[in-house]
Structure formats: structure tokens, C-alpha cells
Amino acid sequence: MSEWLVLSIAMAAACAVVLTIVVINNRRLGDDDDPSETPDVIEYMTMMIGVVYAIVLGLAIAGVWEGRSAAQESVRQEAQALHEVSARAEVWPADVRARIRADVDAYVSHVVDAEWQSMADRGELTDKGAQLLERVRRSVSDYRPADAHEGDAYQPMVDQVAVADDARGARSENAGATMPGVVWFGLITGALITVGLIFTLQIRRTFRELLLAGLFSALIAFLLFLIWAFDAPFGRGISATPDPFLNLFPHIEGLGD
């Protein structure tokens, strides 16, 4: 069953139950009932709707911010692991060391110059990036250490390549938008309801009331924009950056030009 169908049924059922109870309760009231003796619930309901929507907005902002932070952390881990591979290759022969570092530089250059744009535009990684990382893995794993000193560096380098591969997988999972469509439906609908309830409170045209109504609406729009901006960790203005790669491999910028 579609999630949208389930949502529609749940919302319709909730409304039907509440309206049925209200109608039945009104029919049970006697002719001597005085509605003026009952507290007005409009302001209370308006306040509660605003509080509930504020909680939902807060949870949504926290969720997308956590997703962005996780995406940036995966980039840092990947860059650090590849930097360790390049550094630990120092104990190996010059030709092997040069090949490994060249393969690492080629992979990092591709990530920064091409794959980052692919994540921003399509929310996915490139096949070439996977091939370049596999080349790094082969360059490390195919070498047979000549002595114990070289052997001490072998397993840590293999482990760091595995860490980079795992971080790349995490980056792939975070490349696209994280908020489901049903959540956006709830956020936008809630915003319309919350702002629309302003008009149930008999707002007047005084400067103070109009200013507060405008600021409240602008705040809701800003928070929704903030959620949208954080929703795709690599694809929008407030996004994760390739700075960890550029900081650990400063010469890569020259290779990409």
C-alpha cells in the first residue's frame, strides 16, 4: 500500500472521528446550554498547533543538520585515510611509492574536480571514481614487502584503503536528498495551516500586528529554506565541502587546472 494512501486514510479517519464526536456531543446538549460559559478554544488550538509545528520543524532541522555533519565527516575520514596511504608508502621502494602516490593523487583529483559536481547535479558518484580507488587498492595489495620494515607498513596501508572505501560508500549514501516527499508534504502543509491560523485571531491592519504577521511568515519561510538547503549535503549552497581533500593534498588543485 502506498504511503500516500496510508497517510490520506489516517488523516481522513482522524478528521471523521473528531467531527463525529463533535456532532454527537452537540446533539446531546439541551436547549438551556449557554456556549458563553465554555472557554473559547480557538486561541488554545492555535497555540497548540503552533507548538506542535515548531517541534516538527526543530526535529527536521536537527535531522538534516546531522545528515550534513555525517556527510562532512565521511569526507574527512576518506581524505585522512588516503593521506595515510601516501605517507606510509615512504618506506617502500621509490618506484612503488611513486606509483601509489600517483594513483592516490589521480583519485583525489577526480573526486574534487569531477565527482563532486556529479554529486551536486545528480546525487550520485561516478564509475570512474570507483575504478581509480580500485587502482589504489591494487597498487597497495599487489606489492610484496621485501623485509620486515616494509612489512610493518603493509597491513596498515591495506586497512587505510578499506577505510577510504567505507567512507566513499558513506559519501555515496549521503549524496542525494535525505528528506522523503511525505515529510515535505507535512512541513509545507503545516506551514500553510500555521500561517493561515493568524487570520482566525481577527488580526487588524495596525502596523504592529501586520509587522508581527509578516515576520512570523518570513521566519517560517526561512526555516523551510534552511531545511531545503541542508537536505542535500553535497548539492546545495550550505553543503559539505571537499576542503579535507584540498587541505591534505594541496598540490591537487594544480593538477586539476
Backbone hydrogen bonds, N-H to C=O, Kabsch-Sander energy under -0.5 kcal/mol:
donor,donor_aa,acceptor,acceptor_aa,energy
6,V,2,S,-2.3
7,L,3,E,-2.4
8,S,4,W,-2.5
9,I,5,L,-2.6
10,A,6,V,-2.5
11,M,7,L,-2.6
12,A,8,S,-2.6
13,A,9,I,-2.7
14,A,10,A,-2.3
15,C,11,M,-2.3
16,A,12,A,-2.6
17,V,13,A,-2.5
18,V,14,A,-2.2
19,L,15,C,-2.7
20,T,16,A,-2.3
21,I,17,V,-2.3
22,V,18,V,-2.2
23,V,19,L,-2.6
24,I,20,T,-2.6
25,N,21,I,-2.5
26,N,22,V,-2.3
27,R,23,V,-1.8
28,R,24,I,-1.1
29,L,25,N,-0.5
29,L,26,N,-0.8
33,D,30,G,-1.4
37,E,34,D,-1.8
38,T,35,P,-1.5
45,M,41,V,-3.0
46,T,42,I,-2.5
47,M,43,E,-2.3
48,M,44,Y,-2.4
49,I,45,M,-2.6
50,G,46,T,-2.1
51,V,47,M,-2.3
52,V,48,M,-2.8
53,Y,49,I,-2.5
54,A,50,G,-2.1
55,I,51,V,-2.1
56,V,52,V,-2.1
57,L,53,Y,-2.7
58,G,54,A,-2.4
59,L,55,I,-2.4
60,A,56,V,-2.4
61,I,57,L,-2.7
62,A,58,G,-2.4
63,G,59,L,-2.3
64,V,60,A,-2.4
65,W,61,I,-2.2
66,E,62,A,-2.2
67,G,63,G,-2.0
68,R,64,V,-2.2
69,S,65,W,-2.5
70,A,66,E,-2.4
71,A,67,G,-2.0
72,Q,68,R,-2.5
73,E,69,S,-2.2
74,S,70,A,-2.1
75,V,71,A,-1.7
76,R,72,Q,-2.1
77,Q,73,E,-2.6
78,E,74,S,-2.1
79,A,75,V,-2.5
80,Q,76,R,-2.6
81,A,77,Q,-2.4
82,L,78,E,-2.1
83,H,79,A,-2.1
84,E,80,Q,-2.1
85,V,81,A,-1.8
86,S,82,L,-2.2
87,A,83,H,-2.4
88,R,84,E,-2.9
89,A,85,V,-1.2
90,E,87,A,-1.5
91,V,88,R,-1.1
92,W,89,A,-1.6
97,R,93,P,-3.1
98,A,94,A,-2.7
99,R,95,D,-1.9
100,I,96,V,-2.5
101,R,97,R,-2.4
102,A,98,A,-2.2
103,D,99,R,-2.3
104,V,100,I,-2.5
105,D,101,R,-2.6
106,A,102,A,-2.2
107,Y,103,D,-2.1
108,V,104,V,-2.7
109,S,105,D,-2.7
110,H,106,A,-2.0
111,V,107,Y,-2.4
112,V,108,V,-2.5
113,D,109,S,-2.5
114,A,110,H,-2.4
115,E,110,H,-2.7
116,W,111,V,-1.8
118,S,114,A,-1.8
119,M,115,E,-2.2
120,A,116,W,-1.8
121,D,117,Q,-2.5
122,R,118,S,-2.7
123,G,118,S,-0.8
123,G,119,M,-0.8
124,E,118,S,-0.9
130,A,126,T,-1.2
131,Q,127,D,-2.0
132,L,128,K,-2.6
133,L,129,G,-2.1
134,E,130,A,-2.0
135,R,131,Q,-1.7
136,V,132,L,-1.7
137,R,133,L,-2.3
138,R,134,E,-2.4
139,S,135,R,-2.5
140,V,136,V,-1.8
141,S,137,R,-3.0
142,D,138,R,-2.4
143,Y,140,V,-0.7
151,G,147,D,-2.3
152,D,148,A,-1.9
153,A,149,H,-0.6
153,A,150,E,-0.9
154,Y,150,E,-0.7
154,Y,151,G,-0.6
155,Q,151,G,-0.9
157,M,153,A,-1.6
158,V,154,Y,-2.2
159,D,155,Q,-2.6
160,Q,156,P,-2.1
161,V,157,M,-2.0
162,A,158,V,-1.8
163,V,159,D,-2.1
164,A,160,Q,-2.4
165,D,161,V,-2.3
166,D,162,A,-2.4
167,A,163,V,-2.6
168,R,164,A,-2.2
169,G,165,D,-1.9
170,A,166,D,-2.0
171,R,167,A,-2.3
172,S,168,R,-2.1
173,E,169,G,-2.0
174,N,170,A,-1.6
175,A,172,S,-0.9
178,T,231,D,-1.2
183,V,180,P,-0.5
184,W,180,P,-1.6
185,F,181,G,-2.2
186,G,182,V,-1.9
187,L,183,V,-2.5
188,I,184,W,-2.7
189,T,185,F,-2.5
190,G,186,G,-2.5
191,A,187,L,-2.0
192,L,188,I,-2.3
193,I,189,T,-2.4
194,T,190,G,-2.9
195,V,191,A,-2.6
196,G,192,L,-2.3
197,L,193,I,-1.8
198,I,195,V,-1.4
199,F,196,G,-1.4
200,T,197,L,-1.2
201,L,198,I,-1.3
202,Q,199,F,-0.7
210,L,206,T,-2.5
211,L,207,F,-2.5
212,L,208,R,-2.2
213,A,209,E,-2.4
214,G,210,L,-2.5
215,L,211,L,-2.6
216,F,212,L,-2.5
217,S,213,A,-2.2
218,A,214,G,-2.5
219,L,215,L,-2.4
220,I,216,F,-2.1
221,A,217,S,-2.2
222,F,218,A,-2.5
223,L,219,L,-2.4
224,L,220,I,-2.2
225,F,221,A,-2.3
226,L,222,F,-2.4
227,I,223,L,-2.1
228,W,224,L,-2.4
229,A,225,F,-2.7
230,F,226,L,-1.9
231,D,227,I,-1.2
232,A,228,W,-0.6
235,G,232,A,-1.3
236,R,232,A,-1.0
239,S,237,G,-1.5
240,A,233,P,-4.0
245,F,242,P,-0.8
246,L,242,P,-1.9
247,N,243,D,-3.0
248,L,244,P,-1.8
249,F,245,F,-2.2
252,I,249,F,-2.1
253,E,250,P,-0.8
255,L,251,H,-1.2
256,G,252,I,-1.9
257,D,253,E,-0.7
